[in-house]
């Protein structure tokens, strides 16, 4: 079976460490870090890649990052490896297999698990997606 790229896009609000400072709220609140739209037909998979730089600014925060299609979370990863005042980048990938045909919004969102800890997004922030159809 042949594969064909039918759509691709990226959202890169920040390209380097220290270029932004956005506090990450405690769940159930969250912050949208980046978003973009893709349009595709049936028999398509969407390959998604994201990178986020963040810092632990109070305590030892558990930071949860999610990729959401429209309103449905399709990927979740929690990072709890930073100590107080430490900075780091987290990169992750996933595939949205056979999502419904049509136009969809993909968002990268984040929250911390406890209001007693604080984390801040410091950059870079980037998410990209490639829709590949089986033809």
Secondary structure, DSSP 8 states (H G I E B T S, - for coil): --EEEEEEEEEEEE-STTS--EEE-BTT--EEEEEEEEEE-SSEEEEEEEEEEEEEEES---EEEEEEETTEEEEEEEE----TT-EEEEEEEEEEET--SEEEEEEEEEEES-TTSEEEEEEEEEEEEEEEEE-
